[in-house]
Amino acid sequence: MSLPTLHPAFHEIAKRVNNWGRWGADDEIGTLNLITDEVVRRAAAGVRSGRRVPLALPLQQDGVQTGMIPGRVNPLHVMVQINQEVFGPGTVACSDDAATLGLQAATHWDALAHVSHSGKLYNGRPAGTITPHGGAAFGGIDKPRHIVSRGVLLDVARARGVDRLDGGHAVTPEDLDAAEELAGTRVRSGDIVLVRTGQIQVCLAGDKHGYGYPSPGLSVRTPEWFHAREVAAVANDTLTFEIFPPEIEDLWLPVHALDLVEMGMPQGQNWNLEELSTACGEEGRYSFLLSAMPEPFVGGTGTPVAPVALL
Protein backbone atom coordinates (compact mmCIF):
# COMPACT_ATOMS: atom_id res chain seq x y z
CA MET A 1 0.00 0.00 0.00
CA SER A 2 1.43 3.39 -0.99
CA LEU A 3 1.82 6.09 1.61
CA PRO A 4 -0.32 9.23 1.33
CA THR A 5 1.42 12.19 -0.30
CA LEU A 6 1.30 15.84 0.66
CA HIS A 7 -1.09 18.21 -1.10
CA PRO A 8 -0.06 19.01 -4.73
CA ALA A 9 0.07 22.73 -3.87
CA PHE A 10 2.81 21.97 -1.34
CA HIS A 11 4.98 20.21 -3.91
CA GLU A 12 4.58 23.04 -6.40
CA ILE A 13 5.82 25.58 -3.86
CA ALA A 14 8.59 23.21 -2.74
CA LYS A 15 10.01 23.12 -6.28
CA ARG A 16 10.20 26.90 -6.38
CA VAL A 17 11.95 27.40 -3.02
CA ASN A 18 14.22 24.36 -2.87
CA ASN A 19 17.84 25.10 -1.92
CA TRP A 20 19.25 21.57 -1.92
CA GLY A 21 22.81 21.65 -3.22
CA ARG A 22 22.96 25.46 -3.38
CA TRP A 23 25.78 25.60 -0.82
CA GLY A 24 27.14 22.14 -1.54
CA ALA A 25 26.03 18.57 -0.87
CA ASP A 26 27.48 18.60 2.66
CA ASP A 27 25.92 21.88 3.78
CA GLU A 28 24.11 21.75 7.15
CA ILE A 29 23.26 25.41 7.85
CA GLY A 30 21.20 26.37 4.80
CA THR A 31 20.22 30.02 4.49
CA LEU A 32 22.49 31.03 7.37
CA ASN A 33 25.18 30.95 4.67
CA LEU A 34 23.66 34.25 3.54
CA ILE A 35 24.93 35.96 6.70
CA THR A 36 28.33 37.06 5.43
CA ASP A 37 30.95 39.14 7.19
CA GLU A 38 29.81 42.16 5.17
CA VAL A 39 26.18 41.61 6.26
CA VAL A 40 27.26 41.62 9.90
CA ARG A 41 29.50 44.68 9.46
CA ARG A 42 26.61 46.64 7.96
CA ALA A 43 24.28 45.46 10.74
CA ALA A 44 26.71 46.51 13.46
CA ALA A 45 27.19 49.91 11.83
CA GLY A 46 23.43 50.45 12.03
CA VAL A 47 23.36 50.53 15.85
CA ARG A 48 22.51 54.12 16.85
CA SER A 49 21.00 54.58 20.30
CA GLY A 50 22.48 51.47 21.94
CA ARG A 51 19.02 50.56 23.25
CA ARG A 52 18.85 46.85 24.03
CA VAL A 53 15.57 44.96 23.86
CA PRO A 54 15.30 41.36 25.17
CA LEU A 55 13.00 39.08 23.18
CA ALA A 56 12.85 35.87 25.24
CA LEU A 57 10.14 34.49 27.50
CA PRO A 58 11.26 33.40 30.99
CA LEU A 59 12.32 29.77 31.33
CA GLN A 60 9.98 28.58 34.06
CA GLN A 61 7.93 25.57 35.09
CA ASP A 62 4.71 27.50 34.47
CA GLY A 63 5.69 28.07 30.85
CA VAL A 64 3.83 28.09 27.55
CA GLN A 65 3.60 24.33 27.06
CA THR A 66 0.25 22.68 27.81
CA GLY A 67 0.90 19.09 26.73
CA MET A 68 -0.52 19.64 23.25
CA ILE A 69 2.89 18.69 21.85
CA PRO A 70 3.91 15.36 23.48
CA GLY A 71 7.19 15.47 25.39
CA ARG A 72 7.72 19.22 25.01
CA VAL A 73 7.89 19.89 28.73
CA ASN A 74 8.23 23.22 30.47
CA PRO A 75 11.51 23.66 32.38
CA LEU A 76 11.80 21.76 35.66
CA HIS A 77 14.39 23.59 37.74
CA VAL A 78 15.90 21.91 40.81
CA MET A 79 18.67 22.79 43.24
CA VAL A 80 21.37 20.12 43.52
CA GLN A 81 23.37 21.86 46.25
CA ILE A 82 22.67 24.89 48.41
CA ASN A 83 25.44 26.82 50.19
CA GLN A 84 27.52 23.67 50.31
CA GLU A 85 31.11 24.00 51.52
CA VAL A 86 32.41 21.50 48.98
CA PHE A 87 36.07 21.90 50.00
CA GLY A 88 35.46 21.55 53.71
CA PRO A 89 34.10 23.56 56.67
CA GLY A 90 34.76 27.28 56.51
CA THR A 91 35.50 27.32 52.76
CA VAL A 92 33.57 29.20 50.10
CA ALA A 93 30.08 27.73 49.79
CA CYS A 94 28.47 26.95 46.43
CA SER A 95 24.93 26.58 45.15
CA ASP A 96 24.27 24.64 41.94
CA ASP A 97 21.14 23.78 40.03
CA ALA A 98 19.96 21.61 37.15
CA ALA A 99 17.12 21.73 34.65
CA THR A 100 15.08 19.34 32.53
CA LEU A 101 13.23 20.94 29.65
CA GLY A 102 12.10 20.55 26.09
CA LEU A 103 14.59 22.35 23.89
CA GLN A 104 11.65 23.96 22.08
CA ALA A 105 9.77 24.67 25.33
CA ALA A 106 9.91 28.47 25.29
CA THR A 107 11.67 31.01 23.05
CA HIS A 108 13.68 28.85 20.66
CA TRP A 109 15.20 28.15 17.28
CA ASP A 110 14.17 25.12 15.27
CA ALA A 111 17.13 23.28 13.77
CA LEU A 112 16.93 22.17 10.15
CA ALA A 113 16.53 18.60 11.43
CA HIS A 114 13.41 19.53 13.40
CA VAL A 115 11.03 18.30 10.71
CA SER A 116 11.15 16.01 7.69
CA HIS A 117 8.75 15.11 4.93
CA SER A 118 8.64 12.25 2.49
CA GLY A 119 11.49 10.63 4.43
CA LYS A 120 13.90 13.51 3.81
CA LEU A 121 15.59 16.30 5.73
CA TYR A 122 17.19 19.43 4.29
CA ASN A 123 19.61 18.82 1.42
CA GLY A 124 18.03 15.43 0.72
CA ARG A 125 19.49 13.69 3.75
CA PRO A 126 17.50 10.71 5.05
CA ALA A 127 15.24 11.36 8.02
CA GLY A 128 16.59 8.11 9.51
CA THR A 129 19.83 9.91 10.40
CA ILE A 130 18.01 11.11 13.54
CA THR A 131 18.43 8.40 16.17
CA PRO A 132 17.24 7.91 19.78
CA HIS A 133 20.69 8.21 21.34
CA GLY A 134 22.57 10.43 18.91
CA GLY A 135 19.78 12.83 18.00
CA ALA A 136 20.33 14.66 14.73
CA ALA A 137 23.50 13.47 13.01
CA PHE A 138 22.85 16.00 10.22
CA GLY A 139 21.43 19.50 10.47
CA GLY A 140 21.41 19.64 14.28
CA ILE A 141 21.30 22.90 16.19
CA ASP A 142 25.00 22.59 17.03
CA LYS A 143 25.93 23.13 13.37
CA PRO A 144 25.22 26.90 13.16
CA ARG A 145 27.92 28.26 15.45
CA HIS A 146 26.51 31.77 15.60
CA ILE A 147 23.38 33.63 14.50
CA VAL A 148 24.03 37.37 14.43
CA SER A 149 22.79 39.63 11.65
CA ARG A 150 20.59 42.57 10.81
CA GLY A 151 17.14 41.98 12.19
CA VAL A 152 14.02 43.53 10.69
CA LEU A 153 10.72 43.68 12.57
CA LEU A 154 7.78 43.22 10.23
CA ASP A 155 5.02 44.39 12.55
CA VAL A 156 2.05 42.94 10.67
CA ALA A 157 -0.40 43.72 13.47
CA ARG A 158 0.58 47.40 13.56
CA ALA A 159 0.59 47.63 9.76
CA ARG A 160 -3.00 46.36 9.77
CA GLY A 161 -3.98 48.86 12.45
CA VAL A 162 -4.67 46.30 15.19
CA ASP A 163 -3.02 45.36 18.45
CA ARG A 164 -3.27 41.64 17.72
CA LEU A 165 -4.27 39.61 14.68
CA ASP A 166 -7.24 37.32 15.15
CA GLY A 167 -6.76 33.58 15.48
CA GLY A 168 -7.82 32.83 11.92
CA HIS A 169 -5.46 35.25 10.23
CA ALA A 170 -2.93 33.75 7.83
CA VAL A 171 -0.04 36.20 7.36
CA THR A 172 0.37 36.62 3.60
CA PRO A 173 3.09 38.07 1.37
CA GLU A 174 0.85 41.11 1.02
CA ASP A 175 0.90 41.50 4.82
CA LEU A 176 4.70 41.30 4.76
CA ASP A 177 4.83 43.96 2.04
CA ALA A 178 2.62 46.27 4.12
CA ALA A 179 4.73 45.73 7.24
CA GLU A 180 7.88 46.35 5.23
CA GLU A 181 6.43 49.64 4.02
CA LEU A 182 5.66 50.58 7.63
CA ALA A 183 9.22 49.67 8.58
CA GLY A 184 10.62 51.99 5.93
CA THR A 185 13.31 49.54 4.92
CA ARG A 186 13.57 46.72 2.40
CA VAL A 187 14.38 43.24 3.66
CA ARG A 188 17.66 42.21 2.08
CA SER A 189 19.91 39.18 1.72
CA GLY A 190 21.14 37.80 5.04
CA ASP A 191 18.52 39.54 7.18
CA ILE A 192 16.68 37.83 10.03
CA VAL A 193 12.99 38.69 9.85
CA LEU A 194 10.83 38.90 12.98
CA VAL A 195 7.09 38.78 12.24
CA ARG A 196 4.84 40.27 14.91
CA THR A 197 1.22 39.10 15.12
CA GLY A 198 0.59 40.19 18.74
CA GLN A 199 -0.46 36.63 19.63
CA ILE A 200 2.06 36.46 22.49
CA GLN A 201 -0.25 38.84 24.39
CA VAL A 202 -2.65 35.93 24.92
CA CYS A 203 0.12 33.93 26.59
CA LEU A 204 1.27 36.86 28.70
CA ALA A 205 -2.33 37.31 29.89
CA GLY A 206 -2.29 33.72 31.21
CA ASP A 207 -4.39 31.94 28.56
CA LYS A 208 -1.92 29.30 27.41
CA HIS A 209 -4.54 27.20 25.59
CA GLY A 210 -5.87 30.23 23.75
CA TYR A 211 -2.30 31.17 22.84
CA GLY A 212 -1.77 27.89 20.98
CA TYR A 213 -5.17 27.48 19.35
CA PRO A 214 -6.52 29.07 17.25
CA SER A 215 -3.47 31.06 16.28
CA PRO A 216 -2.54 33.48 13.54
CA GLY A 217 0.66 32.62 11.76
CA LEU A 218 2.50 32.47 8.49
CA SER A 219 0.67 31.37 5.38
CA VAL A 220 1.93 28.61 3.12
CA ARG A 221 2.47 31.41 0.60
CA THR A 222 5.16 33.18 2.66
CA PRO A 223 8.14 30.86 2.04
CA GLU A 224 8.34 32.12 -1.55
CA TRP A 225 8.55 35.72 -0.24
CA PHE A 226 11.39 34.80 2.10
CA HIS A 227 13.13 32.83 -0.63
CA ALA A 228 12.95 35.74 -3.07
CA ARG A 229 14.40 38.14 -0.47
CA GLU A 230 17.14 35.66 0.56
CA VAL A 231 16.16 35.85 4.22
CA ALA A 232 18.55 34.01 6.55
CA ALA A 233 16.04 33.08 9.29
CA VAL A 234 12.53 33.94 10.46
CA ALA A 235 10.98 34.04 13.93
CA ASN A 236 7.61 35.12 15.29
CA ASP A 237 5.53 35.50 18.43
CA THR A 238 3.34 32.39 18.24
CA LEU A 239 3.49 28.80 19.48
CA THR A 240 3.07 27.15 16.08
CA PHE A 241 4.82 29.67 13.80
CA GLU A 242 2.34 29.08 10.98
CA ILE A 243 -1.42 29.55 11.09
CA PHE A 244 -3.08 26.89 13.21
CA PRO A 245 -5.35 25.11 12.32
CA PRO A 246 -3.85 25.00 8.81
CA GLU A 247 -5.25 26.98 5.90
CA ILE A 248 -5.29 23.89 3.63
CA GLU A 249 -7.33 21.09 5.16
CA ASP A 250 -5.26 18.14 6.42
CA LEU A 251 -1.97 19.78 5.37
CA TRP A 252 -0.27 20.07 8.75
CA LEU A 253 2.91 22.12 9.26
CA PRO A 254 3.55 22.84 5.57
CA VAL A 255 5.42 26.06 6.36
CA HIS A 256 7.77 24.16 8.66
CA ALA A 257 8.49 21.69 5.87
CA LEU A 258 9.02 24.39 3.25
CA ASP A 259 11.23 26.55 5.46
CA LEU A 260 13.31 23.91 7.21
CA VAL A 261 13.41 21.02 4.75
CA GLU A 262 13.16 22.65 1.33
CA MET A 263 14.89 25.99 1.95
CA GLY A 264 17.08 25.13 4.91
CA MET A 265 15.90 28.28 6.71
CA PRO A 266 15.87 28.20 10.54
CA GLN A 267 12.71 29.43 12.21
CA GLY A 268 11.92 30.52 15.74
CA GLN A 269 8.81 30.54 17.88
CA ASN A 270 7.58 32.09 21.14
CA TRP A 271 9.59 35.28 20.68
CA ASN A 272 8.22 38.17 22.72
CA LEU A 273 8.11 41.07 20.25
CA GLU A 274 5.91 43.42 22.28
CA GLU A 275 8.64 45.58 23.80
CA LEU A 276 10.46 45.60 20.47
CA SER A 277 7.33 46.85 18.70
CA THR A 278 7.11 49.72 21.17
CA ALA A 279 10.81 50.54 20.89
CA CYS A 280 10.76 50.50 17.08
CA GLY A 281 7.71 52.74 17.05
CA GLU A 282 9.33 55.21 19.45
CA GLU A 283 12.61 55.33 17.54
CA GLY A 284 10.99 55.34 14.12
CA ARG A 285 13.14 52.47 12.84
CA TYR A 286 12.47 48.77 12.49
CA SER A 287 15.93 47.39 11.75
CA PHE A 288 18.60 46.58 14.32
CA LEU A 289 21.53 44.34 15.13
CA LEU A 290 20.13 41.02 16.32
CA SER A 291 22.11 38.58 18.45
CA ALA A 292 20.33 35.22 18.74
CA MET A 293 23.03 32.69 19.55
CA PRO A 294 21.96 29.04 19.56
CA GLU A 295 22.96 26.91 22.53
CA PRO A 296 25.16 24.22 20.91
CA PHE A 297 23.30 21.07 22.01
CA VAL A 298 25.03 18.38 19.97
CA GLY A 299 22.41 16.53 17.94
CA GLY A 300 19.63 18.84 19.11
CA THR A 301 16.67 19.54 16.86
CA GLY A 302 16.14 22.90 18.56
CA THR A 303 17.51 25.11 21.29
CA PRO A 304 16.40 27.72 23.80
CA VAL A 305 17.57 31.18 22.81
CA ALA A 306 17.67 34.55 24.56
CA PRO A 307 17.73 37.00 21.64
CA VAL A 308 18.56 40.67 22.04
CA ALA A 309 17.85 43.44 19.55
CA LEU A 310 20.31 46.37 19.65
CA LEU A 311 18.96 49.60 18.25
C-alpha positions in Angstrom: 0.0 0.0 0.0 1.4 3.4 -1.0 1.8 6.1 1.6 -0.3 9.2 1.3 1.4 12.2 -0.3 1.3 15.8 0.7 -1.1 18.2 -1.1 -0.1 19.0 -4.7 0.1 22.7 -3.9 2.8 22.0 -1.3 5.0 20.2 -3.9 4.6 23.0 -6.4 5.8 25.6 -3.9 8.6 23.2 -2.7 10.0 23.1 -6.3 10.2 26.9 -6.4 11.9 27.4 -3.0 14.2 24.4 -2.9 17.8 25.1 -1.9 19.3 21.6 -1.9 22.8 21.6 -3.2 23.0 25.5 -3.4 25.8 25.6 -0.8 27.1 22.1 -1.5 26.0 18.6 -0.9 27.5 18.6 2.7 25.9 21.9 3.8 24.1 21.8 7.1 23.3 25.4 7.9 21.2 26.4 4.8 20.2 30.0 4.5 22.5 31.0 7.4 25.2 31.0 4.7 23.7 34.3 3.5 24.9 36.0 6.7 28.3 37.1 5.4 31.0 39.1 7.2 29.8 42.2 5.2 26.2 41.6 6.3 27.3 41.6 9.9 29.5 44.7 9.5 26.6 46.6 8.0 24.3 45.5 10.7 26.7 46.5 13.5 27.2 49.9 11.8 23.4 50.5 12.0 23.4 50.5 15.8 22.5 54.1 16.9 21.0 54.6 20.3 22.5 51.5 21.9 19.0 50.6 23.3 18.9 46.8 24.0 15.6 45.0 23.9 15.3 41.4 25.2 13.0 39.1 23.2 12.8 35.9 25.2 10.1 34.5 27.5 11.3 33.4 31.0 12.3 29.8 31.3 10.0 28.6 34.1 7.9 25.6 35.1 4.7 27.5 34.5 5.7 28.1 30.8 3.8 28.1 27.5 3.6 24.3 27.1 0.2 22.7 27.8 0.9 19.1 26.7 -0.5 19.6 23.2 2.9 18.7 21.8 3.9 15.4 23.5 7.2 15.5 25.4 7.7 19.2 25.0 7.9 19.9 28.7 8.2 23.2 30.5 11.5 23.7 32.4 11.8 21.8 35.7 14.4 23.6 37.7 15.9 21.9 40.8 18.7 22.8 43.2 21.4 20.1 43.5 23.4 21.9 46.2 22.7 24.9 48.4 25.4 26.8 50.2 27.5 23.7 50.3 31.1 24.0 51.5 32.4 21.5 49.0 36.1 21.9 50.0 35.5 21.5 53.7 34.1 23.6 56.7 34.8 27.3 56.5 35.5 27.3 52.8 33.6 29.2 50.1 30.1 27.7 49.8 28.5 27.0 46.4 24.9 26.6 45.2 24.3 24.6 41.9 21.1 23.8 40.0 20.0 21.6 37.2 17.1 21.7 34.7 15.1 19.3 32.5 13.2 20.9 29.6 12.1 20.5 26.1 14.6 22.4 23.9 11.7 24.0 22.1 9.8 24.7 25.3 9.9 28.5 25.3 11.7 31.0 23.0 13.7 28.9 20.7 15.2 28.1 17.3 14.2 25.1 15.3 17.1 23.3 13.8 16.9 22.2 10.1 16.5 18.6 11.4 13.4 19.5 13.4 11.0 18.3 10.7 11.1 16.0 7.7 8.8 15.1 4.9 8.6 12.2 2.5 11.5 10.6 4.4 13.9 13.5 3.8 15.6 16.3 5.7 17.2 19.4 4.3 19.6 18.8 1.4 18.0 15.4 0.7 19.5 13.7 3.7 17.5 10.7 5.1 15.2 11.4 8.0 16.6 8.1 9.5 19.8 9.9 10.4 18.0 11.1 13.5 18.4 8.4 16.2 17.2 7.9 19.8 20.7 8.2 21.3 22.6 10.4 18.9 19.8 12.8 18.0 20.3 14.7 14.7 23.5 13.5 13.0 22.9 16.0 10.2 21.4 19.5 10.5 21.4 19.6 14.3 21.3 22.9 16.2 25.0 22.6 17.0 25.9 23.1 13.4 25.2 26.9 13.2 27.9 28.3 15.5 26.5 31.8 15.6 23.4 33.6 14.5 24.0 37.4 14.4 22.8 39.6 11.6 20.6 42.6 10.8 17.1 42.0 12.2 14.0 43.5 10.7 10.7 43.7 12.6 7.8 43.2 10.2 5.0 44.4 12.5 2.1 42.9 10.7 -0.4 43.7 13.5 0.6 47.4 13.6 0.6 47.6 9.8 -3.0 46.4 9.8 -4.0 48.9 12.5 -4.7 46.3 15.2 -3.0 45.4 18.5 -3.3 41.6 17.7 -4.3 39.6 14.7 -7.2 37.3 15.2 -6.8 33.6 15.5 -7.8 32.8 11.9 -5.5 35.2 10.2 -2.9 33.8 7.8 0.0 36.2 7.4 0.4 36.6 3.6 3.1 38.1 1.4 0.8 41.1 1.0 0.9 41.5 4.8 4.7 41.3 4.8 4.8 44.0 2.0 2.6 46.3 4.1 4.7 45.7 7.2 7.9 46.3 5.2 6.4 49.6 4.0 5.7 50.6 7.6 9.2 49.7 8.6 10.6 52.0 5.9 13.3 49.5 4.9 13.6 46.7 2.4 14.4 43.2 3.7 17.7 42.2 2.1 19.9 39.2 1.7 21.1 37.8 5.0 18.5 39.5 7.2 16.7 37.8 10.0 13.0 38.7 9.9 10.8 38.9 13.0 7.1 38.8 12.2 4.8 40.3 14.9 1.2 39.1 15.1 0.6 40.2 18.7 -0.5 36.6 19.6 2.1 36.5 22.5 -0.2 38.8 24.4 -2.7 35.9 24.9 0.1 33.9 26.6 1.3 36.9 28.7 -2.3 37.3 29.9 -2.3 33.7 31.2 -4.4 31.9 28.6 -1.9 29.3 27.4 -4.5 27.2 25.6 -5.9 30.2 23.7 -2.3 31.2 22.8 -1.8 27.9 21.0 -5.2 27.5 19.3 -6.5 29.1 17.3 -3.5 31.1 16.3 -2.5 33.5 13.5 0.7 32.6 11.8 2.5 32.5 8.5 0.7 31.4 5.4 1.9 28.6 3.1 2.5 31.4 0.6 5.2 33.2 2.7 8.1 30.9 2.0 8.3 32.1 -1.5 8.5 35.7 -0.2 11.4 34.8 2.1 13.1 32.8 -0.6 13.0 35.7 -3.1 14.4 38.1 -0.5 17.1 35.7 0.6 16.2 35.9 4.2 18.5 34.0 6.5 16.0 33.1 9.3 12.5 33.9 10.5 11.0 34.0 13.9 7.6 35.1 15.3 5.5 35.5 18.4 3.3 32.4 18.2 3.5 28.8 19.5 3.1 27.1 16.1 4.8 29.7 13.8 2.3 29.1 11.0 -1.4 29.6 11.1 -3.1 26.9 13.2 -5.4 25.1 12.3 -3.8 25.0 8.8 -5.3 27.0 5.9 -5.3 23.9 3.6 -7.3 21.1 5.2 -5.3 18.1 6.4 -2.0 19.8 5.4 -0.3 20.1 8.7 2.9 22.1 9.3 3.5 22.8 5.6 5.4 26.1 6.4 7.8 24.2 8.7 8.5 21.7 5.9 9.0 24.4 3.2 11.2 26.6 5.5 13.3 23.9 7.2 13.4 21.0 4.7 13.2 22.6 1.3 14.9 26.0 2.0 17.1 25.1 4.9 15.9 28.3 6.7 15.9 28.2 10.5 12.7 29.4 12.2 11.9 30.5 15.7 8.8 30.5 17.9 7.6 32.1 21.1 9.6 35.3 20.7 8.2 38.2 22.7 8.1 41.1 20.3 5.9 43.4 22.3 8.6 45.6 23.8 10.5 45.6 20.5 7.3 46.8 18.7 7.1 49.7 21.2 10.8 50.5 20.9 10.8 50.5 17.1 7.7 52.7 17.1 9.3 55.2 19.5 12.6 55.3 17.5 11.0 55.3 14.1 13.1 52.5 12.8 12.5 48.8 12.5 15.9 47.4 11.7 18.6 46.6 14.3 21.5 44.3 15.1 20.1 41.0 16.3 22.1 38.6 18.4 20.3 35.2 18.7 23.0 32.7 19.6 22.0 29.0 19.6 23.0 26.9 22.5 25.2 24.2 20.9 23.3 21.1 22.0 25.0 18.4 20.0 22.4 16.5 17.9 19.6 18.8 19.1 16.7 19.5 16.9 16.1 22.9 18.6 17.5 25.1 21.3 16.4 27.7 23.8 17.6 31.2 22.8 17.7 34.5 24.6 17.7 37.0 21.6 18.6 40.7 22.0 17.8 43.4 19.5 20.3 46.4 19.7 19.0 49.6 18.3 
